[in-house]
Amino acid sequence: MTHPFHPLRGTRYELLERRKNWSADRVFYFDGNGTQRSFATNLTDVLPPDAFLEASAGRAPFRLADLLELRERLDRHSAKKAGI
């Protein structure tokens, strides 16, 4: 498991399991001391490469689907604040 932006980039761990904890997709492993640890799955190479990221080659910082989801969340938050 590796991720290009994580400070442990290049460190390899043996995957113990992948599961959802409190709606978060996580991968679990044992560290060098034998302590069970976890990472968010999207911080590893367990998932296949994101086709958008590969196609955009770093030229687009946001995906349309992510921006639309952010907009929906902001709208819901604003509606709660306004008491709607």
MOURGI-V262204 format. One record per residue. RES is the residue in one small letter. SS is DSSP state (H for helix, E for strand, L for the rest). Layout:
# MOURGI-V262204
[[RES | SS] [RES | SS]]
This chain:
# MOURGI-V262204
[[m | L] [t | L] [h | L] [p | L] [f | L] [h | L] [p | L] [l | L] [r | L] [g | L] [t | L] [r | L] [y | L] [e | L] [l | L] [l | L] [e | E] [r | E] [r | E] [k | E] [n | E] [w | L] [s | L] [a | E] [d | E] [r | E] [v | E] [f | E] [y | E] [f | E] [d | L] [g | L] [n | L] [g | L] [t | L] [q | E] [r | E] [s | E] [f | E] [a | E] [t | H] [n | H] [l | H] [t | L] [d | L] [v | L] [l | L] [p | L] [p | L] [d | L] [a | H] [f | H] [l | H] [e | H] [a | H] [s | H] [a | L] [g | L] [r | L] [a | L] [p | L] [f | L] [r | L] [l | H] [a | H] [d | H] [l | H] [l | H] [e | H] [l | H] [r | H] [e | H] [r | H] [l | H] [d | H] [r | H] [h | H] [s | H] [a | H] [k | H] [k | H] [a | H] [g | L] [i | L]]
